[in-house]
Amino acid sequence: MAGRMRTSKASILARKREEDAIRLRLEGLTLEEIAKRLGYSNRSSVLVAIIRARSRLCPIPQIEELRNREVASTYEIEREAWEQWFRSMENKKSETVKESAVDTGQNGDALKVETQKKTEGQCGNPAYLEKILMAQARRARLLGIDKPLKIDWEHKGRVIGAQRIKMMEVALKEMKRRMAEENGHRGG
């Protein structure tokens, strides 16, 4: 059975559904939408089906097109995350207006208005850095440039690989470079 192609009705239907998943993804549907439309249990099942079909059908132009779209979307996600990161570091400005009645004597009450302005420095939301790392990691997997992870150590029950650590170091270095560049533009 190892070398023979499976042609049972169930396997033929499964292959058709996998191909439909690729087609719908190329049409721009989300993984969640595809799952609902084709009866997959969740978005991960759709992703597995697309990967399975890709390995079986490669090379076909639609797979390459899908990969290119996915790579492009990782660049867009990364770009947006960098913008959000820099916005999260901008000073937070707020204004409070306080109105109170003041007795002026003969003419009746007058309105006294006090305005208080406040500026708080922000240090950035690290969740955006995680989005950046995730987009970069996804792109590296799509392009096939990742090496297998070597397990270096475990931290709080989570295994951390050398490549993941290197990616974080590179992202932080890039963040510092961009911050310095941006501060140079602000100060100059």
N, C-alpha and C positions, 0 to 999 in steps of 0.2 A: 504494500500500500504506500510505502514511502515515496516512490518515484511516480506514482500515478496521480493524475489530476482528479480531484473530487468533482463528481457531476450529479450529486444527489440534488433533489429539488430544493432542500433547505440551503445547501451551499451555493446553488445558483442564485437563489433569492438574496442570500447574504452578500454575495458579490455585487449583485445589481444595486442593493441598498448602499454599499460602500461607494460604488461609482456615482450614485445619485448624491451622496454626501459631498463628494468632490465637486460635482457639477453645481450644487447649491452654494457651496463655499465660494466657487469661482463667480457666482452671481452676486456675491456680497452678503449672503445671509450669515448671521452669527452662529456659533456652535450651538447655542441654546435653541435658536429658531430651527436649525436643522434637526436637533434631537426631537423637538416636538413634532415636526412635520414627518419625520421618518420613523418615529417610534423608538428612538434610542432612550435609554434610561437617564442619561445626563450628558453634559457637554464633553466629559472625558471619554465617554464611549464613542462619541462622534470622532474625536481626535484620534483615538486608537484605530477606528475604521478607516479614516483617511490615510493614516500611516501604513496600515496593512495593505490597502489598495495601492498605495504608492510603491511599496516594495514589490508587489506582485506585477504591477503594470509598467513600471519604469523601464525605459524612458518614454514617457508620452508628453506631448507639449503642454497639456493642461496641468500636469503636476509641476512642471517647471514654472509655468505662469503662476500657479498657486503659491509656490515657494517664493517667487519674486514679489508677489503681493504681500505675503506674510513678512518678508524681510523689510519691505517698504513700510509696513505698519509698525515694525519695531523701531525704525528710525523716527517715525511720527510720534510714537509713544515716548521715546527718549527725549525728543525735542520739547514736547509738552511738559514732561516731568522736569526738565531743566528750567523751563520758564516758571513753573510752579515753585520750584526750589528757590529761585532768585526772588520771586514775589514774596515768598514766605520769610525772606530775610529783610524785606523793606520795613522801615519804621511804621509802627501802627499809630495812626493819628485818630484822636477822638475829641469831640467837643460836647460840653454839657452846658445847657442854657437853663438858668434858674430865674424864675419870675416870682416876685413877691410884691404885695401891696404895701405902699408907704403912705402914712397919713401926712398930708401937706397942710392941714389946718382948714381954712375957710373954703377952699375949692373942692374939697373932698379927697378921695384916695387917688394916688398916682401909682404907676406901675414901675417897679425897679427891675431892671434886667441885668443879670450877671452872666457873663460867658467865661467858661473855663476851658482852655485848650490843653490837651495832654498828648505827649509823644512818647511812645515806648519803643525801645530797640528790640528787634527780633533776632533770633539766632538760627532760624530756618527749621523746617519740618523734615526730620530724617526719613519719613515715609517716602518722600519724593526721591531720595537717593536709592532707596530699595527698589522703587519702580524703574529707575535708570539701570540698576544692576540686572534686574529681571529682564528688561528689554534687550540689554546687551547679551545676556546669557542665552536668551531665546534665539537671537540673531546668530550667535556663534553655533548653536545646535543646528539651525536651519541650513547654515552654510557648510556644516560639517568640519568646522575648524577646531572644535573642542577635542582635547586629548582625554582619554579616560582619567577620571579623578583618582588621585592617590590619597588614601586616607591618612592624614597626619595626626590628628588628635580629636578628642571628643570634649565638648564643652556643654555642661548642663544636659547631658544625655543626647546631644545633637552631634552628629559626626560632621566635622569641618574638613573639607579637602583643600589641598594646597592651591589648586586652581581657583577655587572660590575665594580664598584669602587674597590671592594675587589680583583677582578681578576687583575686589573691594579696595585694595591698595591703589590700583590704577584709577578707579573712579574717584577716590578721595584726592589723589594727586591732581586729577583733571578739575575737580571742584575747586581746589585751592588755587589753581592756575586761573580759572575763570573768575573767581572772587577777586584775586589780585588785579586781574585785567579790568574788571568792572570798577573796583575801587580807584584804580588809576584814572579811569575815564571820569569818574565822579569828582575826584579831587583836582583834576587837571583843567 
